[in-house]
Amino acid sequence: MHLRPPFLIAIANKQVGIIPGTHLDSPNPWFDKLRRIHWDAANRRYIFSTADGFYFADEYLSEKLVPAPAQPPVSVMGCNVLEAIDNNHLLVGSFSGMFIWNSNNGRTADLFTGKPYLRPEGMARPIGANNVAGFAQLGDNAWWFDYSRGAIALNEQNHPATMVAMPDEMRRASPMSLWNLALEIHTGRIFEHLVGSFYILFVPLAGICFMLVIISGFFLWRMTFRKKRVKKDSNQENRYNF
């Protein structure tokens, strides 16, 4: 139910403790935490992108990790792009958008609008206007990948808006894998051609239906169980009275 919006918004900024004995109950402090690592050659340090934010460490990892004092926004889905622009600036991309981050003074600006990033008060949106899924530097051209729109040139004024189309021979020789088909069903995108953007409601509605089945099934079982119990007690009482 909470895997996708709108119910995801209600829990996006919430955290729960690890349940003992489960898969996540690991003695490894980095388990399911590390997202990306960048070697900052200009400042001789590592920059770690984790589920808990960005951290700095010296080149020998001899001291404890230091949290970055001011950090760019990163979606709950994790950091997908962490690339150096120059000695002080990094390109940070996630489903929250693409931002230019000065890792020394903490200043952050939106790459697409050029406006400084101001951290919102209260609960923020889990995703932004641009869902950045990846980044590629192809020669002199740079491309970023939108989750829905695909590859887009980073500077569309100097470069074509789309990448070279996949050759038909490669397309025919590479059909969709079973894993990708399962993913399309899992996310509900397989219904997009029927209901359009409303396919996003498939997962929460399916979760609600399963929850209703479980709750109603429990009450039906409880009612049937109680009736059998009452009938059994009544038969025993009549036998004793006889």
PEQUIFEN-V287340 format. One record per residue. N is the residue number from 1. D_CENTER is the distance of its C-alpha to the mean C-alpha in whole Angstrom. Layout:
# PEQUIFEN-V287340
N,D_CENTER
N,D_CENTER
This chain:
# PEQUIFEN-V287340
1,15
2,12
3,9
4,9
5,11
6,14
7,14
8,10
9,12
10,15
11,13
12,10
13,12
14,14
15,15
16,17
17,19
18,19
19,21
20,24
21,25
22,21
23,19
24,17
25,21
26,21
27,24
28,22
29,20
30,18
31,17
32,13
33,13
34,14
35,11
36,14
37,18
38,20
39,24
40,26
41,29
42,31
43,30
44,30
45,27
46,24
47,20
48,18
49,14
50,13
51,10
52,14
53,14
54,17
55,20
56,23
57,25
58,29
59,29
60,31
61,28
62,31
63,30
64,27
65,24
66,24
67,22
68,22
69,23
70,22
71,18
72,16
73,13
74,10
75,7
76,5
77,2
78,6
79,9
80,10
81,13
82,16
83,19
84,23
85,25
86,28
87,29
88,27
89,24
90,21
91,19
92,15
93,12
94,9
95,8
96,10
97,13
98,15
99,17
100,20
101,21
102,24
103,23
104,27
105,27
106,24
107,24
108,21
109,22
110,20
111,21
112,21
113,23
114,25
115,25
116,24
117,21
118,22
119,20
120,20
121,21
122,20
123,17
124,15
125,13
126,9
127,9
128,12
129,15
130,14
131,10
132,11
133,10
134,13
135,17
136,20
137,24
138,26
139,30
140,30
141,27
142,24
143,21
144,18
145,15
146,14
147,11
148,14
149,17
150,17
151,19
152,21
153,23
154,23
155,26
156,27
157,31
158,32
159,30
160,29
161,26
162,25
163,26
164,28
165,28
166,28
167,31
168,32
169,33
170,30
171,28
172,31
173,31
174,27
175,26
176,23
177,22
178,22
179,19
180,17
181,20
182,18
183,14
184,16
185,18
186,15
187,13
188,16
189,16
190,20
191,21
192,20
193,24
194,25
195,23
196,22
197,19
198,19
199,18
200,14
201,17
202,17
203,15
204,16
205,19
206,20
207,18
208,21
209,24
210,23
211,23
212,26
213,28
214,27
215,29
216,32
217,32
218,33
219,35
220,37
221,38
222,39
223,41
224,43
225,43
226,45
227,47
228,48
229,48
230,51
231,53
232,53
233,54
234,57
235,58
236,59
237,60
238,63
239,64
240,65
241,67
242,68
